[in-house]
Amino acid sequence: MNIDQDQNAPLGTIVHDWAAPVRPDAVDLQGRFARLERLNAEQHAALLYRAFAGHDAVWDYMPVGPFSSAAQYHRWVRDNEGREDPVFYAIKNLQTGNWEGVASYLRITPEAGSIEVGYISFSPALQRTPAATEAMYLMMAWAFEAGYRRYEWKCNALNIASRRAAQRLGFSFEGVFRQAAVVKGRNRDTAWFAVIDAEWPALKEAFSAWLSPSNFDSDGQQRERLGDMTRLVRVAHDPALPHSS
């Protein structure tokens, strides 16, 4: 079937000088509060399991876990440490000196300039810390500086904490994919968020201002909220969250 093309039909904006970015490699990511290294069973598994042990709620919305023993978690890390997609990182909180979380790049599509951050599992010790925020900043920065055009965040639509975190970090809400998956025998509707390269300069400035030593008082408490700084950059608010988020 032939369909005549309307010569006046709108077409997408031309992407000048486009070149597919590189895939994530073994480079470490270093900040003032956090350090990220490629996940390695021998170096990280036992220490990470210690951070996660007794906190099974960390795994509620994850496709894996909880893990019943250090050996079980070690096997999972060993089986996933060398994968090309997802690419897993262990997160060290430099304020405590401990390995306290994991995150990954996944659905890595250089030909489209798209990459996702996911498999985010933060121990209670890492949650709500500057190190947690900086870890997410470092991963986002690498992606855009490598040449990616789109940086995605997806989560179970019931995971309000994850949706709130995405919005705080500057991701714009793009909708909910209904019945997107079955995870651990349960339906999963997936909420989609993204940042695009045109938004990155303003978000980079917001992160830099928030992470600056001047933004923390003598007790380490933030003076300005990151969500207030990223609000002007986001193009779509998540309707599941209050506008104050």
C-alpha positions, 0 to 999 in steps of 0.5 A: 500500500502506497501512501503519498507523503504530504510535502507539508507534513511536519518532520523532526528537527535535524540533529546536526553532527550526530555521532553515537556515543560510547558505551559505559566502560570500566571508568570509576566515577569520583566525587566529593561525597561518593565514589562509584566503581564497577561492581565486583564480587570479590571487592564489593559483595560482602561489604554491600551485603552487610549494608543491606542485611536486615533491610529487606524493604530495599528489594520491595520494588526490585526484580531481584532480592531479598537475599537470604545469605551473603553467599547468595548475594555474592553469587548474584554479583558474580553473575552480573558484574561483567555484563554489558547491559546492565552495567553495574556500579558499587557506590561508596559513601566517602563520609562513612568509608563504606560501600552502601549501594548499587546502581546501573546503566541499562537499556543502553542504546548508543545509536539512539543516544538513549541510556537509562539509570536503574537497579538502584538499591541504596541501603538505609545508611546511604539513603537521603545523604549527599553521597546518594545524590552525588552518585546520581549526579555523577552517573548523569554527568557521565552520560551527557558528557559522553554524548547521550541525548536522553537519560531515562528513569523508570520505576514501579508506578506504586513506588512513590519514593522512587517517583519523588526521587526522580522528580527531585533529581530533575527528571520530567514525568512522561507517563505510565505504561500500564501492565508493562511487566510481571515482576515477582508474580505481580503486575507492574505499571511502569512510570517513565521519567527522562532528562534530555541533553538540552536540560542538562546544562541547567541541571548541572548548575543546580547539582553543582550549587546543591553539592557545594560546601556552602549549601551545608551548615556546620551540622551537614544540613542542606540550606537549599533543597535540590528539588527547588533548584530543579523545579524550573528545569522540569517540563512535566510534574508527576501528578502522583506527587504534591507540587511541593515535592 
